[in-house]
Each structure stands twice: as C-alpha cells, then as structure tokens.
Amino acid sequence: MAYLIRVPEGADLHSHVKRLLSELKVQGALLFGIGGLSRAKLGYFDFSSRSYVERELEEQLELVSLLGNAALLDGEPHVHLHATLAGRDYRALAGHLLEARVHPFVELGILTTSHRAIRSFSEQKGLFLLLQERP
C-alpha cells in the first residue's frame, strides 16, 4: 500500500508521522518527502562517543529530500529520518533529522512493507537497529 499525504503547517514532523502510522496500523514502511520547515535539528552520529553531535537550525528551510523508514519499537511506530536541507543561500546541510517543525507543509510518501519491521537497541553499536536483515 502507498500513501501520499500533506503534513500541515506547524506540525512536529516526527509526532505527526508516528500518529499517522499508528492510525493506519502500519508495521513497516519506507518514508520520503519534500517541502518546507521553519526549524530543524540535524544530528551526526559520532561512534567514538556513541552520541549525536547536534546542529539546530531556526530559519525557513527547503526540505530538499527526506528519506527514512518506519518500524515498530516496543510495539509503537518509530521513525528514522535523514534529510537534506537548504536555506536562503542554497547551501545544503544533511544528516539524521532529529526534530522538525513543518512550514508551510511537507509532502510525505509512505510505502508500506509486506512484513513487520522491528527495531531494537544494540548495546554493541549504541543505536536502535532494524532486527530483520532479510525477509
């Protein structure tokens, strides 16, 4: 099943997508989108410290590319998103999208998987990983 949805202005992107996935009873999906944001927090995972180095952006941003997936974490939808963003200067910044405020909208594609995707924390990697490597 595939969906093409407009995420409204002012929405917290992660919360909105998780709520939508829950309502649609999606247990695994590929996510993609374009649009605009008024605020974003990007992250770069530093494996030596096992934590994200974060960068906050508080300006009008083009959401040039949004890619990610959705899986279940403790039975609830969990989204893993990466983004390429550009500001007025046309310079692109990219990374793990930790937070985002939609402005004026995001056009979101959801392509559901044929199997349930589950995510679990890996002590070895320090990250939440997809458990299934193949169907």
Secondary structure, 3 states (H helix, E strand, C coil): CEEEEEECCCCEHHHHHHHHHHHHCCCCEEEEEEEEEEEEEEEEEECCCCEEEEEEECCCEEEEEEEEEEEEECCEEEEEEEEEEECCCCCEEEEEEEEEEEEEEEEEEEEECCCCCEEEEECCCCEEEECCCCC
